[in-house]
Amino acid sequence: MDNRYIKNLNALSEEDILKLNKSHVCVVGCGGLGGYILEFISRIGIEKITAVDGDVFDESNLNRQLLSTSENLGFWKVVEAQKRIKLINPNVDFTAIKNRITEKNINKLLPKNANCIIDAVDNVKTRFLLEEFTDKNNIPLVHGAIGGWYGQVSVIMPGDKTISKIYQNKEEPNKEVKSMGNLPHIASLIASLEVNEVVKLLTDKGNLLTNKLLYIDLKSNSYDTFEL
């Protein structure tokens, strides 16, 4: 086992770490959630990562997106992610896809052999596309979303249709919801919880948030889990 993972031991076994090393995880979105997610999964030992994002950094990203800096504004997010991960863990086989997911291209862009796909997107329509793709290809989907002081996480196994239960339709949230803002610590918290579910899923440990929604309100310090 590579010494870079030595501090993972006890919480994880060597067998667990080897499972992570051999896993293929696809992260859709390299912004607020995705940047932290990529950082965490590369450090914990996932050595095959596909990242998908069709956007570039702008100044509004600097408040919360781990990968954005004053020097890389205008640069592709997924390319900057690839550079960052190479510095953190050169063992990672990193595939960068510079494109936005659409109904027409999703089957060509996303890996059908991934062990898990992570939702780090910022719109409802793409989440429905991810649910449909993972359902059809028998891949678990880990969902996360943030807004203002709030965030949510769920694990969606093929057939669960959890996105369809959380969001009543494919329309985007109303103007009031979209204007809630995004805080950096909320992004890092929800990203951490998504990665926690991914690690449990890939190592077969603990209880997953399947058919459940963990909803967090940090303004009132409430953590609620709802059955779906």
VEXVO-930211 format. One line per field, with one value per residue (C-alpha): z, y negated, x negated; residue number from 1; residue in one letter. Coordinates in pm, whole numbers. Example, Ala and Ser with C-alpha at 12.3 -4.5 7.8 and 13.67 -1.06 7.14 Angstrom:
// residues 2
Z = c(780, 714)
Y = c(450, 106)
X = c(-1230, -1367)
tido = c(1, 2)
marvex = c(A, S)
// end
This chain:
// residues 228
Z = c(0, -88, 221, 117, 247, 577, 784, 644, 827, 1128, 1001, 681, 635, 374, 184, 190, 58, -223, -314, -337, -543, -797, -810, -1092, -982, -1213, -1079, -1278, -1199, -1089, -913, -553, -464, -731, -644, -284, -389, -632, -365, -108, -329, -474, -124, 18, -260, -554, -841, -1145, -1180, -1466, -1423, -1642, -1663, -1952, -1768, -1695, -1373, -1315, -1024, -867, -807, -579, -267, -253, -530, -402, -745, -843, -792, -904, -1155, -1332, -1410, -1760, -1748, -1787, -1447, -1540, -1674, -1356, -1160, -1353, -1273, -905, -873, -1045, -774, -494, -616, -934, -900, -1020, -1376, -1442, -1745, -1803, -2016, -2121, -2196, -2043, -2001, -2229, -2328, -2662, -2536, -2192, -2325, -2509, -2235, -1915, -1842, -1835, -1629, -1336, -987, -881, -1023, -805, -862, -818, -1064, -1015, -1196, -1169, -1536, -1533, -1216, -1391, -1678, -1430, -1261, -1594, -1705, -1379, -1361, -1714, -1662, -1311, -1142, -795, -791, -494, -490, -322, -346, -165, -133, 123, 468, 350, 190, 120, 41, -77, -226, -525, -626, -969, -964, -660, -864, -571, -780, -906, -544, -428, -723, -830, -1186, -1409, -1386, -1223, -872, -849, -834, -454, -419, -685, -510, -179, -258, -190, 110, 104, 425, 314, -13, 169, 423, 166, -51, 254, 320, -43, -32, 297, 125, -171, 58, 250, -77, -231, 85, 195, 534, 750, 658, 331, 270, 29, 1, 243, 224, 476, 497, 681, 801, 948, 1040, 1304, 1342, 1241, 1070, 960, 771, 578, 446, 74)
Y = c(0, -349, -542, -838, -643, -536, -781, -629, -305, -199, -399, -196, 139, 209, 404, 101, -123, 121, 119, -259, -244, -23, -220, -448, -755, -1014, -1367, -1582, -1945, -2098, -2408, -2468, -2107, -1940, -2109, -1985, -1643, -1595, -1705, -1461, -1153, -1192, -1219, -922, -692, -677, -640, -655, -974, -1115, -1481, -1661, -2037, -2276, -2602, -2840, -3023, -3377, -3620, -3512, -3166, -3295, -3301, -2925, -2721, -2555, -2532, -2897, -3156, -3512, -3370, -3115, -3325, -3237, -2894, -2568, -2434, -2072, -2142, -2328, -2033, -1796, -2010, -2021, -1647, -1571, -1774, -1600, -1241, -1149, -793, -915, -832, -1153, -1204, -1564, -1621, -1985, -1976, -2035, -1735, -1742, -1492, -1445, -1388, -1224, -869, -956, -1163, -968, -638, -342, -139, -382, -240, -559, -896, -1207, -1487, -1821, -2016, -2336, -2268, -2035, -1941, -1786, -1594, -1427, -1335, -1184, -985, -846, -760, -590, -401, -269, -173, -27, -282, -435, -814, -1031, -1351, -1679, -2032, -2361, -2700, -2972, -2813, -2487, -2164, -1812, -1470, -1138, -810, -689, -327, -215, -206, -433, -741, -963, -1276, -1243, -1229, -1528, -1751, -1747, -1851, -1932, -2307, -2519, -2660, -2990, -3321, -3335, -2998, -3078, -3406, -3236, -3252, -2991, -3000, -2837, -2638, -2495, -2378, -2206, -2045, -1897, -1785, -1609, -1431, -1323, -1181, -1007, -827, -737, -584, -383, -269, -154, 18, 159, -13, -179, -284, -465, -745, -531, -622, -904, -1273, -1430, -1796, -2042, -2392, -2543, -2866, -2674, -2388, -2125, -1796, -1604, -1276, -1219, -886, -901)
X = c(0, -122, -241, -26, 276, 120, 328, 647, 570, 777, 1074, 1029, 854, 587, 851, 1081, 805, 730, 1100, 1087, 767, 942, 1267, 1372, 1568, 1722, 1778, 2019, 1943, 1611, 1741, 1849, 1925, 1713, 1385, 1397, 1523, 1232, 986, 1122, 1160, 810, 661, 850, 732, 970, 725, 951, 1154, 1358, 1457, 1709, 1762, 1823, 1760, 1471, 1391, 1513, 1482, 1810, 1659, 1383, 1599, 1651, 1491, 1175, 1013, 1070, 796, 730, 484, 706, 1014, 1132, 966, 1159, 1264, 1208, 858, 763, 904, 679, 373, 465, 523, 193, 18, 207, 193, 4, 140, 479, 580, 775, 1000, 1111, 1421, 1478, 1847, 2189, 2416, 2720, 2985, 2807, 2452, 2483, 2455, 2135, 1972, 2029, 1851, 2087, 1836, 1804, 1854, 2028, 2134, 2139, 2387, 2209, 2422, 2618, 2944, 3240, 3260, 2912, 2994, 3285, 3051, 2803, 3078, 3194, 2838, 2736, 3064, 3020, 2654, 2695, 2465, 2519, 2564, 2468, 2671, 2585, 2721, 2668, 2837, 2776, 2736, 2892, 2777, 2894, 2746, 2888, 2767, 2966, 2946, 3072, 3450, 3491, 3597, 3502, 3442, 3798, 3917, 3710, 3796, 4158, 4074, 3779, 3829, 3561, 3628, 3809, 3624, 3637, 3462, 3201, 3110, 3022, 2649, 2382, 2151, 1805, 1842, 2177, 2018, 1732, 1968, 2206, 1912, 1766, 2095, 2122, 1769, 1851, 2140, 1914, 1651, 1913, 2067, 1738, 1610, 1947, 1940, 2204, 2553, 2613, 2861, 3061, 3430, 3352, 3268, 3034, 3137, 2914, 3003, 2687, 2863, 3058, 2806, 3061, 2979, 3287, 3314, 3636, 3760, 3844)
tido = c(1, 2, 3, 4, 5, 6, 7, 8, 9, 10, 11, 12, 13, 14, 15, 16, 17, 18, 19, 20, 21, 22, 23, 24, 25, 26, 27, 28, 29, 30, 31, 32, 33, 34, 35, 36, 37, 38, 39, 40, 41, 42, 43, 44, 45, 46, 47, 48, 49, 50, 51, 52, 53, 54, 55, 56, 57, 58, 59, 60, 61, 62, 63, 64, 65, 66, 67, 68, 69, 70, 71, 72, 73, 74, 75, 76, 77, 78, 79, 80, 81, 82, 83, 84, 85, 86, 87, 88, 89, 90, 91, 92, 93, 94, 95, 96, 97, 98, 99, 100, 101, 102, 103, 104, 105, 106, 107, 108, 109, 110, 111, 112, 113, 114, 115, 116, 117, 118, 119, 120, 121, 122, 123, 124, 125, 126, 127, 128, 129, 130, 131, 132, 133, 134, 135, 136, 137, 138, 139, 140, 141, 142, 143, 144, 145, 146, 147, 148, 149, 150, 151, 152, 153, 154, 155, 156, 157, 158, 159, 160, 161, 162, 163, 164, 165, 166, 167, 168, 169, 170, 171, 172, 173, 174, 175, 176, 177, 178, 179, 180, 181, 182, 183, 184, 185, 186, 187, 188, 189, 190, 191, 192, 193, 194, 195, 196, 197, 198, 199, 200, 201, 202, 203, 204, 205, 206, 207, 208, 209, 210, 211, 212, 213, 214, 215, 216, 217, 218, 219, 220, 221, 222, 223, 224, 225, 226, 227, 228)
marvex = c(M, D, N, R, Y, I, K, N, L, N, A, L, S, E, E, D, I, L, K, L, N, K, S, H, V, C, V, V, G, C, G, G, L, G, G, Y, I, L, E, F, I, S, R, I, G, I, E, K, I, T, A, V, D, G, D, V, F, D, E, S, N, L, N, R, Q, L, L, S, T, S, E, N, L, G, F, W, K, V, V, E, A, Q, K, R, I, K, L, I, N, P, N, V, D, F, T, A, I, K, N, R, I, T, E, K, N, I, N, K, L, L, P, K, N, A, N, C, I, I, D, A, V, D, N, V, K, T, R, F, L, L, E, E, F, T, D, K, N, N, I, P, L, V, H, G, A, I, G, G, W, Y, G, Q, V, S, V, I, M, P, G, D, K, T, I, S, K, I, Y, Q, N, K, E, E, P, N, K, E, V, K, S, M, G, N, L, P, H, I, A, S, L, I, A, S, L, E, V, N, E, V, V, K, L, L, T, D, K, G, N, L, L, T, N, K, L, L, Y, I, D, L, K, S, N, S, Y, D, T, F, E, L)
// end
